[in-house]
Amino acid sequence: MSKARYVCAFIFLITLFSLTLFTFETLAQSAMTLSAEEVSAAVQEVVPVSVTTSQVQSNSNVVGIQGRFTFDPGVFVVTDFTFNDAFDVTSVNVQNEQVLVRFVGTLVMDSDAPIGLLGEVTLFTFNAQAVGNPGDVSPIDVTFDLVKNMDHQHLVVTVIDGSFTITGGANQPPIADFSFDPPTPQVNQKLNFTDASTDPDGFIVRWDWDFGDGGTLTIQTPSEPVMHTYTQGGSYNVTLTVTDNRGATGSTTKTLRVGPNHGQPKIYVFPNPCRSTCNFYYEFPPDTTAIDLRIFNIRGELVYSTGLDLGANIFRWSMRDDFGRPVPNGPYFFIGTFRTGQGIVTLPVGAFVISR
């Protein structure tokens, strides 16, 4: 090769290297800034958090994004995720347990939408619910694996993470409340006590029951109605004390009257009308050996029959007939038959209504 050719080749390589370096430097420049918001919320409050574009350079029309963000699940959890309406194809995978949210959004580039997202816009918004305590802070660490423009180029972006802060303020105490069923209990009859307490700025973590007869119960997780039985008749003051997640307490006391069990056969429905189930409460003499319950529709047709448990005082009917089919709304009748040491006792016909 002649000296002139060596010189030409050297100049060509220098030029190619310069162009490549120029192209690399051009692509390495940030095409835009993507920012997550800094937001705050009270305990249990749900607030929106947006990721938006700013400082957008030329030829940075966004047509596709892909990425993820992480957070502290002890401070907030993600309850919803919404993309910019311009994205035609979207996918999101919220994994609160793994503190990770993955997202993908793409525009379908056709003649009706040849431009993409321009300027300062919101790429997506998610709802975050505060689950921690006042003063807790979680970073919102966003990573974009791909930001693509209309020329199918991968854009270099600057990402500014956001944050989520739970605001403080004086703690409001919880409001204790409960109900009991049946409303007119008898001696040795099981009562269901149902919690109806609320907390205006947090959540309840402990329930302390005092049934007024020396019996107490402490619960530290939400549960089904608690049960208690009184062995003697009389008036009892039942107190429920609840504690919230910040240590504040609230109490309420209700008085109930427990009547003596005269041992007379009895069946009644409460509440009436029935909504989701029909609750048949019953009382019986100590020498009872069997109780049969039969339910009839308004035409006098038998729709359901069963034997009642002698170890309980309530039967919850699912409002399905003997074949497992739901019965229609309307009036119904029932007859209770007791087999006792004194013989068979058949109660007068009772009535109730099903109204779902």
N, C-alpha and C positions, 0 to 999 in steps of 0.2 A: 504494500500500500504506500502511495506517495505521501510526502510530507503534507501536501495540500489537503489530501483526504483525511489524514489524521486531525488536521486543524478543523476541518468541517465537522467531523464526527464529534470532536470535543465541544465545539460550539453548540451542536445539536443537543448533546447531553446536558450541557449547562442550561440551555433554554428549557428543555423538558423538565429538569429539576426545579427550575424557577417557577414554571407554570404549575407543577405539582404542589410546590410549597405554597404558592398563591392560592390555589384551590383549597388546600387543606386549611390554610389560615382563614379563608372566607367561610368554609363550612364550620370551622371551629367557633366562629363568632356566634354569640347567643342570638337566636332568632326572635326570642321573646322571653318574658318572665312569667312563670306560672306560680300563683300564690294561693295557699290555703289560708282561710280566715283565722283570726284570733277572736274567739267567742267566749262568753261566760254564761252560766246558767245556775239557777237555784237547784237544790237537791230534788231529784225526780223530774225536773223540768226538761222538756224536749225542745231543742233549738236547731235551726238549719245551719249548716256549714257549707260554704261554697268554695270551689277552686276556680279561679279566674285567670285570664290572660291580661298582660300589660306590657308596655314597652315593645310593641310588635314591630319587627323590621319588615322590609319589603319582601315579597314573594314568600310570606310565611302564613299563607292561608291554610288553616288546619282542616284536614279531611279525615284524620284518623288518630286515635290515642290508645295507648295501652299502658297499664301500670298497676300500682298497688299502693296502699298506705297502711300504716300500723298505728296503734294507739294503746293506751293503758286501760284494760277492761275494768280495772278497779275504780276508774274515774268516770268513764262513760261507755255506752254501748251504742252501736249503730242500729237504728230502727227502720230506716228507709233510704233509698238511693234513687236519684232522678238525673238522667242525662239531659243535656241541651237538646231541645226538640229537633234540631237540625240533623242529629245523628239518626241514620236510618236503621243501622244494625248495631245492637248493643247487647252487652252481657255483663253481669255483675255477680260476684260470689262473696257474700258477707259471711265471715267466719269469726263471730265474736269470741268463741272459745279459743281460737288460735290467734286472736288479736290481729286479724289480717282481712283486708278487703281488696279483691282483685277486680279490675274493670277494663272493658274494651268497648270502644265506640268508633263507628266508621260511617262516613257519608257515601252513598252510592253516587258515583260521578257519572251523570248522564247529561243530556242537553238541557234538562230542566234545572240542574243544580251543578253548574260547572265551576263554581267559585270557591266554595268552602266557607269556613268561619273566618270572618275578617275582624280586625281591630280588637278592642277590649271586650271580651264576652265571658260568660260563665260556662265552663265546660261541663260541670256536674255539681249537684248539691246532694248532701246526705243529711238525715236527721240524726242528732246525737242526744241521748238521754243521760242526764247526770245521775250516776248511781253511787258515787262516793260521798265524801264529807266536805263541808265548806273549807276552802283553802286548798283542796286537792287540785293538781294541775297535770294535764297529760299533753305531751307533744303530739301533733298530727304530722307524722313523718311520711311525706308523699314521694314516691319514686316513679318516674315515667320511663318505661322501657322503650317506648316508641311514640314519637310525635311526627306525623307525616303530612307533607303539603300536597297540593294538587298535582305537582309534577312527580309524585311518588318519592320525593326525597325525604330522608330522615333528618328532622330539624334538631339542632342543638339548642337546648333550653336551659334557663336558669330557674331552679325551683326554690321557692321560699316556703318552708314548713309553717304550719299554723299551730295553734294551741287551744286547749279547752280548759277553762278554769271554773271551778264550782265556787259560787259566791257565798260569803258568810252571812252574818245577820243573826239576830236573836232567834233562838230555837222556839218554835211554837209547840206546846205540849200536845200529845195525842188526846183524842176525845173518845172516852170509853163508852161502849153501849153493847147491849146483848138482849136476846129474847129467849123465852123458854117454852117448851111444848111437852105435854099438854098444858093449857092455861089453868086448869083446875085439877092438879095431881092428887093422887090418893097415896096412902101409906103403902110402901113397898112397890110403888110404881116407878119405872124408869123415866127420868126427865131428860130431855135433850136441851142443852144450853148452847145457843148459837151466837158467836161473836159477831158484832156489827160495828166494831170500833174503826176509827179513821185517824190519820195523821195528816195535817195540812201541809207540812213541808218535809216529810221524810217517810219512814215506814216503821211499823211496829215489829219489835223483836222478842217481846216477852208478854205472856198473859198469866196473871196470878188470880186464881179463883178462890173465894172463900164462900162456902155454901151455907154458912150460918149455923150449922149443927156440929161444928168441930172438924168437918171435912174440908180439905184444901187440895188444890192442884195447880202445878206450875207447868206451863207449856212454852217452849222457845222456838217452835216452828208453826206456821199456819196449819190448821188441822180441821177435820170434820167436827161437827158439834160434839161437845163433851157430855158425858152422861153421869147422872148422880141419882141416888135413891134415898129417900127419907124413911126411916123405920118407925117414926112417931108422928102423929098429927100435930098441927100447930102452925104458927106463923114463923117464917124464917127470912132473915135479911141476907140476900145474896150479893156479894161485892165482887166486882171485876176491876182489877188494876192492870193497866197496860203500860208498857215502857217502849219508847221509840228508839231509833238508832243513835240518838245523841244523848240518851239517858234521861230524858224528861218523862214524867209519868202522868197519867190521868185515871180517875176512878169514878165508878158509878155504883149505886146500890139500889136494888129493887126488892120489894117484899112479895113473897108468895105464900099462899095458904095451902097447906097440905091437909086434906080431909081424911078422916078415918075410913078404912076399907071395911064396909059392912058385910062384904061377902056376897052381895047380891049380883046376879048375872047382869051384865050391861055391855052393849056395843054401841059406839057412836063414831061418826065421821067428823074429822077436823083437820084442816079447814074445809069448809063447804061453801062454794063449789070447789071441786078438785081441779088442779091445774096440771102439774106434771105427774103426780101420783095421788092416790086416794089413801089417806091414813085412817085405818080402823083401830080405834082404841077400845080395849075390852077389860072388864073386871070379872072375877069369878070366885066362887067359894073355894075353900081349901080342899074340899073333897071332890072337886071336878076332875073327871077322867078324860074328857074330850070336848072340844068345841068345834062345831061345823059352821061355816059361813057360806051362804049361797046368795048370789047377786043376779037380779033379773032386770031385763030392759022394760020399757014402758008397755010392751005388748005381752008381758008376763012370761017371756021366754028366758030360760036359765042361760046365762052367758058365762058364769064363772062360779066354781065351788072349790073350797079348800078347807083343810083342817088347820086350826090356829095353834100356835106353839104355846104350850102351858108354861114355858119358861120365860115368856115375854108378856108385854102388855100392849103391843102395837103390831099391826100387820100393814105393810105398805103394798098396795095393789098397783101394778104397773099399767092398769087400764087396758089389759089385753084379755081376750076370751080364753076358754079352755084349749083352743087350738093355737094360741100365740098371736092372734090377729088383734090389732088395735080396735077398740070399740068406738063408735061414733060419739060425739058430744050429745048431751041431752040428759033427761032425768032417769034415774035408776032406783031400784028398791033392793033391800037386803033383809035377810032373815038369819038370825043366829040361834043355834040349837046347842044347849049345854047338857052334857051327861054328867050327873052328879050322884052322890050317894043317896040322895033323896028321890032320884028319878030323872026323867028327861024334862028340861025346861026349854020351851020355844018362846023367844021374845017376840013382841009385836013387830010388825013390818016397819022398817026404817027407810028413809028416803035421802037421796043426795043427788047432786048435779055434777056432771063433767063438763067443764068449759075450759078448753085448752087455750 
